[in-house]
Amino acid sequence: MKSTHNNRSSFTGSIGFVLAAAGSAVGLGNIWRFPYLAAKDGGGVFLLCYLVLAVTFGFALLTTELAIGRKTKQSPLTAYKVIHKGWGFLGILACFVPVIILPYYCTIGGWVLKYLFTYITGSGSATVADTYFSAFISSQWSPIIWFLIFLFATAFVVYRGVNNGIESYSKILLPILLILIICIAVFSLTLKYTDDNGVTRTGLQGFAVYVIPDFTGMTLKKFFVILTDAMGQLFFSISVAMGIMVAYGSYVKKETNLVKSVNQIEIFDTIVAFLAGMMIVPAVFTFMGTEGMSAGPGLMFVSLPKVFNSMGFAGNIIGIIFFLMVTFAAVTSSVSVMEAIVSSAMDKFGFSRKKSTVLVTLGTVIVGIIVCLGYNLLYFELTLPNGATAQILDVLDYISNNCLMPLVGFLTCILIGWVAKPKCIIDEMKSSGHKFGREKLYVVMMKFVAPILLFILLIQSVGII
């Protein structure tokens, strides 16, 4: 292999690394998926489950993947074999996840760009129509064009490399993203609306629904559903079980305080996830009540445009700011997904970064076009094991997120918890001379709690329970 430890690229400093890793974590999973799950699962109860899991379950998986990357200085495809020669297959499974995710993630990114363009051109009111979103994604050429624009923007950043691309753009986009999220979240709390029935609702009331746990009528089965939803969301939120953090960890210098970096990524990600819910749930509640909060995945593309339209002239400006912010978040995450694949091609086959990026982009173009056509020429309806009705995008999402990610996470726990032993990760975390404060928690999570939770999530995802 041409790629060696000595000439491998690395982040110039811990700030660049943390921002890049946080940028990976802060994507559509946080800004699109987190709010609709929070709304669906009763707000405060979901939020409580998520926060507890983030500092235990999420912490353990994030620590493991970053440490594996830095310890081996390898991409996800080859890193696991370095940890234990009999576990190379886990690297292949981990690498399959971003390969499957990238085409449909860029497709959704294209949808975001389309909405941003619509608001910028002053046509935001058109998105209010119930048929607007379905008419757009079922058209033949428009989704493909927006998908290609989004994909090439992603490829451009990855093509430029770790320092000039990923790190430099993360330093620009992440602070802007955070400022935009805070502004919209605060604005959301100031909203007030009286509906046709004379009922007045405010953003603060919606915020209370979002943050205050309500256990009224809570059954064990319902709580279990909320818990598994929160656990599944963590995969999206912190970008674990898809090889991304292994790739980013491989670019971290040995002297970097990895313990501190993990804490910073956790904090940044959790704050953004919380703010994403804070800017969307209160706004939807104010203008559409609890009924609007049940919109599910359509919350961002169907419900929010109606909220913006209800704001009058300011709604179009807020719409521009919102979809610009979502675009930034989507790009930083798609860059990390592509980087996991590109780095694997570089390490496994000795390709240059430029050649790897071009090949990955071409492959993604082909699969992505098929995904886009899944809503028109290649449309079908398939009932998945979990009961959901799916098209091509949904099938890819189900395979990657419901099957492969829990499986990769579970097998990683077995590898580190019982085969290679937690000490190999703990030693790496301490190798820069810094204390690993949650060492005992880490051992318990990786050996016992995390594998049990992941096994339950896996069998629940495939419809066994």
KADARA-V750952 format. One record per run of one state. SS is the DSSP state (A for helix, B for strand, O for the rest). FROM is the first residue (numbers start at 0). TO is the last residue. If there is no record, write none. Layout:
SS/FROM/TO + SS/FROM/TO
This chain:
O/0/12 + A/13/24 + O/25/26 + A/27/39 + O/40/42 + A/43/71 + O/72/74 + A/75/82 + O/83/83 + A/84/119 + O/120/122 + A/123/127 + O/128/130 + A/131/137 + O/138/140 + A/141/158 + O/159/160 + A/161/188 + O/189/190 + B/191/193 + O/194/198 + B/199/201 + A/202/210 + O/211/218 + A/219/237 + O/238/242 + A/243/248 + O/249/256 + A/257/291 + O/292/294 + A/295/298 + O/299/301 + A/302/309 + O/310/311 + A/312/348 + O/349/351 + A/352/372 + O/373/380 + B/381/382 + O/383/387 + B/388/389 + O/390/390 + A/391/418 + O/419/421 + A/422/429 + O/430/437 + A/438/460 + O/461/464
